[in-house]
Amino acid sequence: MRQLLYIIIVALLTCGCSISKRCVAPEVELPAEIVAGMEADSMCMADLKWYDIFADSCLVELIEMTIANNKDLLSATAKVEELEKLYRVAKSDYFPSLDADAYVDHETNDKSNAEATADLEVSATLTLSWELDFFGRVRWNNRQALANYLKTVEGQRTLQMILVADVATAYFELIALDNELDIITRTLDTREEDLNKAKLRFEGGLTSEIPYRQAIVEYATTASLIPDLRRKIETKENKISVLTGQMPTSIRRSAISRYNDSKLLPEVGIPSDLLRRRPDLRASEQSLKAAMAAAGYAWADRFPRFSISLQGGLENNAFEGFLSAPFTYMLGELTAPIFAFGKRKAKYEAAIKAYDAERYQYEKLVLQAFQEVNDAVIAYTSANEKVELMTNLKESAQKYLNLAMFQHINGHINYINVLDAQRSYLNAEIDLSNAIRDEYIALIVLYKALGGGWN
């Protein structure tokens, strides 16, 4: 008994040292600031709720429908609930189990050259079983189940963050397409008016046929853009419908407008908070913990298992006197691996390598997270500057068009110059609309990169 206790103590100490030594912590050197040259701030735009970031009632409604009805998110929620139940199963291994058993056995034997016999046995028992977790096998299994459960929770949050970003992106793309269709439609009305005027002048002998044919070409070119835009709009509506858990339907939306006239960059917070905010990093951290627990389980599985079993009840060979025939039974069991050609050791070494793989993956995700934030800041800054430039370009194109039309009416320039000015203004209007769309999308990407949208 003294030797057995000595083996248990040594094994427990060795297990703790072995796991902590072999499963080294990930090497994550956080930078002084999230974005180079930007002072770290305790405030962060990711701390805002998504309905504060996207202050559009139509978009807020779509995001709420997505969170409530998206099939992928509902599936992820069911997975969370499944892993929660499995964690409860693993947690129950800490405690003894109590089983009840009752049976009646009636056996008859009628052998050759022997008198027939009948054997009746009546039994009702309670059995208490408990594995004594000396080497941590149950404890490590419980830790692994908990980590796997928390990983699904963070995975659900990651999916929600992605879906919020996807719906918002598709929404702003949709209203940008609406705006482009409106621009093209208004331009087509102008082209039709110009075509009618060119026709009257040509038929009246005031101009040659060339301006008339040019007007026809411009009208047809503009009209050919509309079917493709309508197709894109309906396709985008179908995409949003599926994201919100609906059959394809028309999507209610607002008109596109500038999100923010300020050129100030939203706060991005401090580096350590990024690891806490991003649910994908938190999910990877739980994967790391699960891998460590698997290694601990593999180590503990190399040592004996101790269990005790207590059984008591009533047992008799007849119903008569059954209640006065109690019995008790106690068993202590030791199961130990002796020789398995190194199989258990190999499983432990494999578990250590699996942990290392998860550790490297976590370190990679941390690097990618900071890269994504830096890229998102650059993209948002660039999009902000582009909106300012496109606004100026549109104003200049408007003045150019007004001047060209004035001079054409007074006979100073040809109609071809008016067409050129109209094309420039059309392109400037569409480019400004797309620049505003890109500014929205860049803000969405930055918000997502900072880990916003899942609280």
C-alpha positions in Angstrom: 0.0 0.0 0.0 2.9 2.4 0.8 4.5 1.7 -2.6 1.1 2.3 -4.3 0.7 5.7 -2.6 4.2 6.6 -3.6 3.5 5.8 -7.2 0.3 7.9 -7.1 2.0 10.9 -5.6 5.0 10.8 -8.1 2.6 10.3 -11.0 0.5 13.3 -10.0 3.5 15.6 -9.7 5.0 14.3 -12.9 1.7 14.8 -14.8 1.5 18.5 -13.8 5.1 19.2 -14.6 5.0 17.3 -17.9 1.9 19.0 -19.3 3.0 22.5 -18.3 6.5 21.9 -19.7 5.4 20.3 -23.0 2.4 22.5 -23.7 4.2 25.9 -23.8 2.2 29.1 -24.0 1.8 30.8 -27.4 4.4 33.5 -28.1 2.4 36.7 -28.8 4.3 40.0 -28.7 1.7 42.7 -28.8 2.7 46.0 -30.5 2.7 49.3 -28.7 -0.3 50.4 -30.8 -2.8 48.6 -33.1 -2.0 50.9 -36.1 1.5 52.2 -36.6 1.7 55.9 -35.8 -1.7 56.0 -34.1 -1.8 56.5 -30.4 -3.5 53.7 -28.4 -6.8 54.7 -26.8 -9.0 53.0 -24.3 -12.0 54.0 -26.4 -12.8 51.9 -29.4 -15.5 52.0 -32.0 -16.0 48.2 -31.7 -17.4 48.9 -28.2 -20.4 50.5 -29.9 -23.4 48.4 -30.8 -24.0 47.7 -34.5 -27.2 49.7 -34.4 -25.2 52.7 -33.2 -22.7 52.3 -36.1 -25.4 51.7 -38.8 -28.0 54.3 -37.9 -30.4 53.3 -40.7 -33.7 52.0 -39.6 -34.1 49.8 -42.6 -30.6 48.2 -42.1 -31.2 47.8 -38.4 -34.4 45.9 -39.2 -32.6 43.6 -41.7 -29.8 42.9 -39.2 -32.3 42.0 -36.5 -34.1 39.7 -38.9 -30.7 38.1 -39.8 -29.8 37.5 -36.1 -33.2 36.0 -35.5 -33.8 33.9 -38.6 -30.5 33.2 -40.4 -30.2 29.4 -40.9 -26.5 29.2 -40.4 -26.8 31.2 -37.1 -29.6 29.0 -35.9 -27.5 25.9 -36.7 -24.6 27.4 -34.8 -27.0 28.1 -31.9 -28.1 24.4 -31.9 -24.4 23.3 -31.9 -23.8 25.5 -28.8 -26.7 23.8 -27.0 -25.4 20.4 -28.1 -21.9 21.1 -26.7 -23.4 22.5 -23.5 -25.2 19.1 -22.9 -22.0 17.2 -23.7 -20.1 19.3 -21.2 -22.7 18.4 -18.6 -22.1 14.7 -19.5 -18.4 15.1 -18.9 -18.9 17.1 -15.7 -21.1 14.3 -14.3 -18.0 12.0 -14.3 -16.8 13.8 -11.3 -19.5 12.3 -9.2 -20.6 8.8 -8.3 -23.3 7.1 -10.4 -26.2 5.2 -8.8 -28.0 2.5 -10.8 -31.1 0.4 -9.9 -31.8 -3.1 -11.1 -34.6 -5.5 -10.5 -35.3 -8.8 -12.1 -37.1 -12.1 -11.8 -35.4 -15.2 -13.3 -37.2 -18.5 -13.6 -35.2 -21.3 -15.1 -36.4 -24.9 -15.8 -34.2 -27.8 -16.6 -35.5 -31.2 -17.9 -32.4 -33.2 -18.7 -32.4 -36.8 -20.0 -32.4 -39.4 -17.2 -32.9 -36.7 -14.6 -35.8 -35.3 -12.7 -37.0 -31.9 -14.0 -36.0 -29.0 -11.8 -37.1 -25.3 -11.5 -34.9 -22.5 -10.3 -36.5 -19.1 -9.3 -34.4 -16.1 -8.5 -35.8 -12.7 -7.4 -33.5 -9.7 -7.1 -33.6 -5.9 -6.5 -30.3 -4.0 -6.2 -28.8 -0.6 -6.0 -25.2 -0.1 -7.3 -23.0 2.9 -6.5 -20.0 3.3 -8.8 -17.2 5.9 -8.6 -13.9 6.4 -10.4 -11.3 8.0 -8.1 -9.5 10.5 -10.3 -6.0 10.2 -8.9 -4.2 11.0 -12.1 -6.6 13.6 -13.6 -8.1 11.7 -16.4 -11.6 12.8 -15.5 -10.4 16.3 -14.8 -8.7 16.7 -18.1 -11.7 15.3 -20.0 -13.9 17.8 -18.2 -11.6 20.7 -19.2 -11.6 19.5 -22.8 -15.4 19.4 -22.9 -15.7 22.9 -21.4 -13.2 24.3 -23.9 -15.1 22.7 -26.8 -18.3 24.2 -25.5 -16.9 27.7 -25.1 -15.3 27.4 -28.6 -18.7 26.9 -30.1 -20.0 29.9 -28.2 -17.2 32.0 -29.6 -17.8 30.5 -33.0 -21.4 31.5 -32.9 -20.4 35.0 -32.0 -17.9 35.0 -34.9 -20.6 33.9 -37.3 -22.9 36.7 -36.0 -20.2 39.3 -36.5 -19.6 38.0 -40.1 -23.4 38.0 -40.9 -23.8 41.6 -39.5 -21.0 42.7 -41.8 -22.4 40.7 -44.8 -25.9 42.1 -44.5 -24.6 45.7 -44.0 -22.2 45.3 -47.0 -25.0 43.9 -49.3 -27.4 46.6 -48.1 -25.0 49.5 -49.1 -24.2 47.8 -52.4 -27.9 47.5 -53.1 -28.7 51.2 -52.4 -25.6 52.1 -54.5 -27.1 50.2 -57.3 -30.4 51.9 -56.8 -28.7 55.3 -56.9 -26.8 54.3 -60.1 -30.1 53.2 -61.7 -31.7 56.5 -60.8 -28.7 58.3 -62.3 -28.9 56.3 -65.5 -32.7 56.8 -65.7 -32.4 60.5 -65.3 -29.6 60.6 -67.9 -31.8 58.5 -70.3 -34.5 61.1 -70.0 -32.0 63.8 -70.9 -30.8 61.7 -73.8 -34.3 61.2 -75.1 -34.9 65.0 -74.9 -31.7 65.6 -76.8 -32.6 63.0 -79.4 -36.0 64.7 -80.1 -34.3 68.0 -80.5 -31.6 66.6 -82.8 -34.3 65.0 -84.9 -36.2 68.2 -85.3 -33.1 70.1 -86.3 -32.1 67.5 -88.7 -35.5 67.2 -90.3 -35.7 71.0 -90.4 -32.4 71.2 -92.2 -30.7 73.1 -89.5 -28.0 70.5 -88.9 -26.5 67.5 -90.7 -27.4 63.9 -90.0 -24.3 63.3 -87.8 -25.6 65.1 -84.6 -28.9 63.2 -85.0 -27.1 59.8 -85.3 -24.8 60.7 -82.4 -27.9 61.4 -80.3 -29.4 58.0 -81.3 -26.1 56.2 -80.3 -26.0 58.0 -76.9 -29.6 57.1 -76.1 -29.2 53.5 -77.1 -25.9 53.2 -75.1 -27.5 54.6 -72.0 -30.6 52.5 -72.3 -28.5 49.3 -72.6 -27.1 49.9 -69.1 -30.5 49.6 -67.4 -31.3 45.8 -67.8 -28.0 44.8 -66.3 -28.5 47.2 -63.3 -32.0 45.8 -62.7 -30.6 42.2 -62.8 -27.9 43.2 -60.2 -30.5 44.8 -58.0 -32.8 41.8 -57.9 -29.8 39.5 -57.4 -28.7 41.6 -54.4 -32.2 41.6 -53.0 -32.2 37.8 -53.2 -28.9 37.6 -51.4 -30.2 39.8 -48.5 -33.4 37.8 -48.4 -31.5 34.5 -47.8 -29.2 36.1 -45.2 -32.3 37.3 -43.3 -33.9 33.8 -43.5 -36.6 34.7 -46.1 -37.6 33.5 -49.5 -36.5 36.0 -52.2 -38.5 39.2 -51.8 -38.2 43.0 -52.2 -36.0 44.7 -49.7 -37.0 48.0 -48.1 -34.1 50.4 -48.0 -33.2 54.1 -47.7 -31.4 56.3 -50.2 -27.6 56.4 -50.0 -26.1 59.4 -48.3 -22.7 60.3 -46.8 -22.1 58.5 -43.6 -19.8 61.0 -42.0 -18.5 64.3 -43.2 -15.7 64.2 -40.6 -12.2 63.1 -41.7 -11.4 61.9 -38.2 -10.6 58.2 -38.0 -12.7 56.2 -35.5 -10.9 55.0 -32.3 -9.3 51.6 -32.7 -8.5 50.9 -29.1 -5.5 49.3 -27.4 -3.7 46.1 -28.6 -4.6 43.8 -25.7 -8.3 44.6 -26.0 -8.2 43.4 -29.6 -7.5 39.8 -28.4 -10.5 40.1 -26.0 -12.9 41.6 -28.5 -12.4 39.3 -31.5 -14.5 36.2 -31.0 -12.5 34.3 -33.6 -9.3 34.8 -31.5 -11.2 33.7 -28.4 -12.4 30.6 -30.2 -8.9 29.8 -31.2 -7.8 30.3 -27.6 -10.4 27.7 -26.5 -9.2 25.3 -29.2 -5.7 25.7 -27.6 -7.1 24.9 -24.2 -9.0 21.9 -25.6 -5.8 20.6 -27.2 -3.9 21.0 -23.9 -6.7 19.1 -22.1 -6.5 16.3 -24.7 -2.7 16.1 -24.0 -3.4 15.9 -20.3 -6.0 13.2 -20.8 -3.5 11.2 -23.0 -0.9 11.5 -20.2 -3.3 10.5 -17.4 -4.5 7.5 -19.5 -1.1 5.9 -19.2 -1.7 5.3 -15.5 -4.0 3.0 -13.5 -7.6 3.7 -13.0 -9.1 3.3 -9.6 -12.8 2.7 -9.1 -15.0 1.4 -6.3 -18.4 -0.2 -6.5 -20.9 -0.6 -3.7 -23.9 -2.8 -4.3 -26.8 -3.7 -2.0 -30.3 -5.0 -2.2 -32.5 -8.0 -1.8 -32.1 -11.4 -3.4 -33.9 -14.7 -2.8 -34.9 -17.9 -4.6 -38.6 -17.3 -3.9 -41.0 -14.4 -3.5 -41.7 -15.6 0.0 -39.2 -14.2 2.4 -37.8 -11.8 -0.3 -37.9 -8.8 1.9 -35.9 -10.5 4.6 -33.0 -11.6 2.3 -30.7 -8.5 2.1 -27.2 -8.6 0.7 -24.3 -6.2 0.3 -21.3 -6.3 -2.0 -18.2 -4.0 -2.2 -15.6 -4.0 -4.9 -12.4 -2.0 -5.4 -10.9 -2.2 -8.9 -7.5 -1.3 -10.2 -7.0 -1.4 -14.0 -3.5 -0.6 -15.2 -1.9 -0.8 -18.7 1.1 -3.1 -18.6 2.3 -3.6 -22.2 0.8 -2.1 -25.3 3.8 -1.7 -27.6 4.1 2.1 -26.8 0.5 2.8 -28.0 -0.4 5.1 -25.1 2.9 6.9 -25.2 2.5 7.5 -28.9 -1.0 8.9 -28.3 0.4 11.3 -25.7 3.1 12.5 -28.1 0.6 12.9 -30.9 -1.6 15.0 -28.5 1.4 17.2 -27.8 2.0 17.8 -31.5 -1.7 18.6 -31.9 -1.4 21.2 -29.2 1.7 22.7 -31.0 -0.3 22.9 -34.2 -3.1 24.8 -32.4 -0.6 27.1 -30.8 1.0 28.0 -34.1 -2.5 28.5 -35.6 -3.4 30.9 -32.7 -0.2 32.9 -33.2 -0.9 33.2 -36.9 -4.5 34.4 -36.2 -3.2 37.1 -33.9 -0.8 38.3 -36.6 -3.7 38.3 -39.1 -6.0 40.2 -36.8 -3.5 43.1 -36.5 -2.9 43.0 -40.2 -6.7 43.1 -40.9 -7.1 46.2 -38.6 -4.2 48.0 -40.2 -5.5 47.2 -43.7 -9.0 48.3 -42.7 -7.7 51.6 -41.4 -5.8 52.2 -44.6 -8.9 51.3 -46.7 -11.2 53.6 -44.7 -8.8 56.5 -44.8 -8.4 56.0 -48.6 -12.2 55.7 -49.1 -12.7 58.9 -47.0 -10.3 60.8 -49.2 -11.8 59.5 -52.4 -15.3 60.7 -51.4 -13.9 64.2 -51.0 -12.2 64.0 -54.4 -15.2 62.6 -56.1 -17.4 65.3 -54.6 -15.1 67.9 -56.1 -15.1 66.1 -59.4 -18.9 66.0 -59.6 -19.1 69.7 -58.9 -16.5 70.4 -61.6 -18.3 68.1 -64.0 -21.6 69.9 -63.3 -20.0 73.3 -64.1 -18.4 71.9 -67.2 -21.8 70.5 -68.4 -23.6 73.8 -67.7 -20.9 75.8 -69.6 -20.9 73.4 -72.5 -24.7 73.6 -72.9 -24.6 77.4 -72.7 -22.0 77.7 -75.4 -23.7 75.1 -77.6 -26.9 77.0 -77.5 -25.1 80.2 -78.5 -23.4 78.3 -81.3 -19.8 78.5 -80.0 -19.2 74.7 -79.8 -20.4 71.6 -81.5 -22.9 69.0 -80.1 -20.1 66.5 -79.6 -18.6 68.8 -76.9 -22.0 68.7 -75.0 -22.0 64.9 -75.3 -18.5 64.7 -73.8 -19.6 67.0 -70.9 -22.7 64.8 -70.3 -20.6 61.6 -70.2 -18.1 63.2 -67.8 -21.0 64.3 -65.5 -22.6 60.9 -65.7 -19.4 59.1 -64.8 -18.7 61.6 -61.9 -22.2 61.0 -60.4 -21.8 57.2 -60.5 -18.2 57.4 -59.2 -19.3 59.6 -56.3 -22.1 57.1 -55.4 -19.7 54.2 -55.6 -17.2 56.1 -53.5 -19.8 56.7 -50.8 -20.6 53.0 -51.0 -17.0 52.0 -50.6 -16.7 54.3 -47.6 -19.5 52.5 -45.9 -18.0 49.2 -46.7 -14.6 50.2 -45.5 -16.2 51.3 -42.2 -17.9 47.9 -42.0 -14.7 46.1 -42.6 -12.9 48.1 -39.9 -15.7 47.5 -37.4 -15.6 43.8 -38.1 -11.7 43.7 -37.9 -11.9 45.3 -34.5 -14.3 42.6 -33.3 -17.5 44.6 -33.2 -21.1 43.5 -33.7 -21.4 40.3 -31.6 -22.0 41.6 -28.1 
